[in-house]
């Protein structure tokens, strides 16, 4: 039964299936499972802060997921059972705002919990935990889930019927009526802080975005507030913004700036409304993307390039930390064009952020850590992965450019070298013992690279095996690595010439096809 909780760990988050509706995905994040997690967080937080649980204040918020109320009620019940002095219900919230609940002076909670599963399908949900020190690490999550297995205070077995699963909803009135849970308007305070930062940074009037048309696509997640509470007070024309209403069935598209369907939707909104800028958020607003006035996406490498341009203007010569799949052109842009230092580190937003923090601890200034997924964190903002804060930085620059008559933010990344081709493949590992199998395969791949004409191991690589391929054999690079959580070997290939990816992929397929426990994609 202990595995009931421990299997819910997903890196530094808890994630599971909260609702029926997807074939082959059994519900495993039930109120019966969540209550002990809420209880365990209070116990962990008490030990971490060295104060009795009875002195702890904890805030809870959620995105637009259909299971939000059910899971929130169970968390409340766990926190109450633990004996927390105060529990706050932030309602529909963003993940970054839930961290700020521990920072804002008028809130100053000891800890906070955000209920979200990011961009995953409607049936999923999860929990993210924060203290003033930031989001919890993997070891912290493991400890909380271990405590949950030992509470002995709640029935752990999953309910067998839909009626039983929905029964905790009936407890909501009792929980909220106990006097221990109060409502807070955290999102109003968070939005006001963004407005204040943009006004201060733009250095103009109270409405520095006046004269700019800016459209937002919230994907029916938690980011719809950005229109009425941030952009309109700053003077922007937001006509054409779409999918602002929270709807956890995500009827229009997956709220994910990495997905083509999502980017196509905001591109269309920009073009149809002749907007100066388009903004798109993921479900819980810790990631973002943008579209320039020409309808060209600003996501992945272009988003990192834009943020790097802004940050390196403020902090010249400092280190920009990114994940391992960023392009050769981005490295040129950061180091040759902007005069910064590019550290290409591991995939995983916590890995990237922690490396930037580590470098600062060594005296190597790093003000920006970004992953191509859209996760990004700035030193000036508690190294919090905050999509809305990144957009705020871009809006400051957009206001300045507009006031100076210099055009839109696209001018800041004009000339960014783009690869001729880029492709990602995912090879599934069929053996249950996929971790050691992947390690052994990567070790053999190192030897393959050493023997392959025109191929060489890329220096300063921190994840998997990164290969540089010369002009005669594909003119690009390849990265083969293990997935962070799944039995998968992702393979990224980029080339500076048409047909180059196919050349590199053919040799990769020759290597991978010798492993009988791999399910290879069409390469």
HELIX and SHEET records of a PDB file:
HELIX    1   1 UNK A    2  UNK A    6  1                                   5    
HELIX    2   2 UNK A   31  UNK A   49  1                                  19    
HELIX    3   3 UNK A   53  UNK A   55  5                                   3    
HELIX    4   4 UNK A   68  UNK A   82  1                                  15    
HELIX    5   5 UNK A   95  UNK A  100  1                                   6    
HELIX    6   6 UNK A  138  UNK A  149  1                                  12    
HELIX    7   7 UNK A  162  UNK A  166  1                                   5    
HELIX    8   8 UNK A  167  UNK A  171  5                                   5    
HELIX    9   9 UNK A  172  UNK A  176  1                                   5    
HELIX   10  10 UNK A  186  UNK A  202  1                                  17    
HELIX   11  11 UNK A  225  UNK A  226  1                                   2    
HELIX   12  12 UNK A  227  UNK A  231  3                                   5    
HELIX   13  13 UNK A  232  UNK A  234  5                                   3    
HELIX   14  14 UNK A  260  UNK A  273  1                                  14    
HELIX   15  15 UNK A  300  UNK A  314  1                                  15    
HELIX   16  16 UNK A  328  UNK A  332  1                                   5    
HELIX   17  17 UNK A  333  UNK A  337  3                                   5    
HELIX   18  18 UNK A  349  UNK A  361  1                                  13    
HELIX   19  19 UNK A  379  UNK A  381  5                                   3    
HELIX   20  20 UNK A  387  UNK A  403  1                                  17    
HELIX   21  21 UNK A  409  UNK A  413  5                                   5    
HELIX   22  22 UNK A  434  UNK A  451  1                                  18    
HELIX   23  23 UNK A  500  UNK A  512  1                                  13    
SHEET    1   A 7 UNK A   9  UNK A  10  0                                        
SHEET    2   A 7 UNK A  13  UNK A  17 -1                                        
SHEET    3   A 7 UNK A 124  UNK A 131 -1                                        
SHEET    4   A 7 UNK A 111  UNK A 115 -1                                        
SHEET    5   A 7 UNK A  57  UNK A  62  1                                        
SHEET    6   A 7 UNK A  86  UNK A  92  1                                        
SHEET    7   A 7 UNK A 181  UNK A 183  1                                        
SHEET    1   B 4 UNK A   9  UNK A  10  0                                        
SHEET    2   B 4 UNK A  13  UNK A  17 -1                                        
SHEET    3   B 4 UNK A 124  UNK A 131 -1                                        
SHEET    4   B 4 UNK A 134  UNK A 135 -1                                        
SHEET    1   C 4 UNK A 214  UNK A 217  0                                        
SHEET    2   C 4 UNK A 277  UNK A 281  1                                        
SHEET    3   C 4 UNK A 288  UNK A 292 -1                                        
SHEET    4   C 4 UNK A 297  UNK A 298 -1                                        
SHEET    1   D 5 UNK A 341  UNK A 344  0                                        
SHEET    2   D 5 UNK A 319  UNK A 322  1                                        
SHEET    3   D 5 UNK A 366  UNK A 370  1                                        
SHEET    4   D 5 UNK A 376  UNK A 378 -1                                        
SHEET    5   D 5 UNK A 384  UNK A 385 -1                                        
SHEET    1   E 6 UNK A 455  UNK A 457  0                                        
SHEET    2   E 6 UNK A 465  UNK A 469 -1                                        
SHEET    3   E 6 UNK A 476  UNK A 482 -1                                        
SHEET    4   E 6 UNK A 488  UNK A 495 -1                                        
SHEET    5   E 6 UNK A 421  UNK A 429 -1                                        
SHEET    6   E 6 UNK A 518  UNK A 519 -1                                        
END                                                                             
